[in-house]
Structures are given as C-alpha cells and as structure tokens.
Amino acid sequence: MTAADPEALAAAAYVYGSPLVSGLTTVDRCARQGLGGLTGTGYNRFGHADRAVAAGSVNAAAVCSIAQLDLSGGPLVLDVPDTGGAYLVLQFVDAWTNNFAYLGRRATGTGAQRRLLVPPHWHGTPEPGLQVIECPTTVATVIGRTACEGPADLPRVRALQAGLTLSPLEPGGVYAGLPEPDPEVPEEFHFLEQLRLWAAQFPPAVPDVEYQQRFAPLGLLDAGVSPYRNPAPTWAAALAAGLAEGRRLVEQAGRPDPDRPGGEWTLNLHLFDYNLDHLGPGTLDDPQWRIPDRRAAHLTRAVAARAALWGSHAYEVVQATTSQDADGRPLTGARSYTLRFEEPPPVDACWSLTLDDATGHRSIGDRTPGLVYAPDGSLTLLLQYERPDDADHSANWLPVPAGEFRAVIRLHQPGAAVLDGTYRLPPLRPH
C-alpha cells in the first residue's frame, strides 16, 4: 500500500474506524430511542430493563442497565448500591469500544460504592476517599448486568436499579454530545464523514493518533468543510471500493473455522483483548489478556464490534454460540434437541442459554426457577417447539422457534476451567 493509494487506505480506515462508527451510532440510538428492552434516557442517566435482557438480547440470568456518558460538561459521581453479595457488574466502554474498567462482584466487591468518573486529562482534586475512574473519551458507555432469579426476583432487582445513579460533580455543565455529520455528504460516504468528525472529537490513545496520520490523504484529518460533499468521480470510486474491501476483510476475519467439528460451540476467549492503552479498575493488565500486535488488535476490535458490540473480556463474561447440532446440521424448530451438562458449567456467578431468531429471543439458565437435576447432578435441557407432556421435561424445556435459530450460552464470572480451555461445552444433540 502506497501513501497515496486511496482504495487501500480506505480499506484500512474501515478496519480501523468501524468500531468507533458502529459504537457511537449505537450510543446515539440508545440515548435517543433506546435499545432492545431499554428506553432512551439521553445522556448521564441509567436506563433499566424491566425483564431479563442483555445488551441487545435476552439473557435469563441477568437484567441489563445502560447509561451513555457525556463528560464534556465535567465529571460525574456514580453511586452503586450494596447488592448483598449478589452478582452485579458495571462495564465501562469508551468511544472506540475499548473496555477500560469494571466494577462489581468480581472486580471490586458487592458493597456500596461511589466513584468519580472524569474526562481525559482532568486535573481536579476529588474529595477524600472518592476514587476516580478516568474515561479515555468524553463519551462512553456503562453497561450493568444484575443477576436475577426469575420474575419473582424482579422487585429486588428494581430496587438495586433505583440505587444506581449518576449526578454531576458540579451543576451547570455544558455538554457537547456527538458532532452531527454534514447532511450534504452522499450516503455512501457517511461512514468516512462520521469517522472524520468523531475521531477528532474523541481522539484515541497516542499510538493510534500517530497511526491515524496515514489517513490524511483520505481527508480524515481535515477540519472544517467535509471533503466528502462532492468528491471527484475517480476518487469517489476508489473510496467506495476501498470501504467495500474493508467490510469484506472484517467479515472474512469473523467467519468461524470451516474445519471446526459440527455442533462445536464458537468461543473466542480473546475477542475483547484489543485494549492496549487504558486499563483501569477491574481490568487485568496481563499479557494473557492483551493482543500484542496493534494492527492485529485493530482487526480484532472490528470483528468484535461487528459480531458482539460492547461484549466483555472473557474473565468477566464468556459468550459461546452455535447454529448447528452435534451432527453439523442447522438448528431448526422442525427438530428436538437435548443439551446435557454432566455437571453445571463452572461459573462463580450465573449462566444462561438463549435462542435467537428473527422473531426474538428465548432463554433458560441456572436462575430459572424449578429446573430439575438428575440424582447424579447432571442437567438435561430439552429444546423443542412443542411443550413436552412429562413434568420434568417441561421444567427443563426451552421452546424453540419454528424456523432456524442460533444458540448462545453466557457464562458470568467463568471459572478457571473455562478460561484455560479445559472445560468444553456439550453439543446440542438431536432428540
């Protein structure tokens, strides 16, 4: 790639910048409209689900809360209630989708906590005893997940949600929010316009600021009037081809191994290890949890943003997916399946199984009331369209959609056997 090759530069810019654009587009949608089961609350307020959901999908084990932070008007005080030993995690994600801090049971305990969230390069003095979390960008996201034992447990969860608050350190702040892209830029170049504006407003770590200099010939470092309003036809064609190639590279990198045995769960323990620069409270600053090559980290970040935006480091939550049964055939409501755990998944918090399809989500997990375990401690889940007649089977039944679907297992606070790869999830077997 030469410095003046716009097509190759545009492809590299897509790989590098797509997490920023995807993440902040979702931030804006969350703040304005909400996401999944959460309503829009604007900035600096938590929105809470009133049922068990994850960020964007249902999760039988945890109820989700989300806040979009805007620290351009000054620091915020975060109050977290005492959970009485129950699982709660607050995950902090910057504008570039880097997970930079965690609070909660694994990281900081379950007692009441107060933190001061400050913008980059803040030079104030916090009051004695008030611990500081520095956010790498002035806009960031906080994702909360609170363990829930089922519908009867929702009043306890709602009480905890009510105690999860954000307040300005000083009143009267003026908040910048997200810069609005130039409406006269053609649709095919909205990505570049958003990347140009948002990378300037929310600069990354110093090594990536230096890396960005290569994109100057694309106009991504230009200030003022957008260079994408009326691009010359030859240049426009090269940019469009480069963006398409960037998308192809990310899609290709995210495809599962074609030689993977049929029905084996896809589980990438290091999909979110791309943050190399700002590791705050609750993160593990250890070579095991960092991708050493920065270019590889950029590609991994793009894959993660496309496949599982705002996912956690594996040491907090592991997510595994499959769309095939043990025989390698697509999962479909036309068949019945069993999922047999010889022993419960090794977690220190909770786990859930979710089925996703075009019509919605269905879940079951260790917090589901009434699960029936065998005398030897094993647990067999039955996945099928019709409710079974047998009472034990009915207690462990997860209804499947009529068509094809995907299965997702989430392991909250996974044990060492999960993280070192010795524990293997069982396949879904046709029944």
ABEGO torsion letter per residue (X at the ends): XBAABAAAAAAAAAAAAAAAAAAAAAAAAAAAAEBEABBBAEBGBBBBBABBBBBGBBBAABBBBBBBBBAAAEBBBBBBBBAGGBBBBBBBBBAAGBBABBBEAAAAEABBBBBBBBBBGBABBBBBGBBBBBBABABBBBBBBBBBAEAAAAAAAAAAAAABBBBBABBGBBBAEBBBBBAABBAAAAAAAAAAAAAAABBBBAAAAAAAAAAAAAGAABBEBBAAABBBAAAAAAAAAAAAAAAAAAAAAABBBAABBBGBBBBBAAAAAABAABBBBGBBBBAAABBABAAAAAAAAAAAAAABBGBBBAAABBBBBBABBAAGBBBBAABBBBBBBABBBBBABBBBBBBBBAAEBBBBBAABBGBBBBAAGBBBBBBBABBBABAAAAAABBBBBABBBBBBBBBBGBBAAAAAGABBBBBBBBX
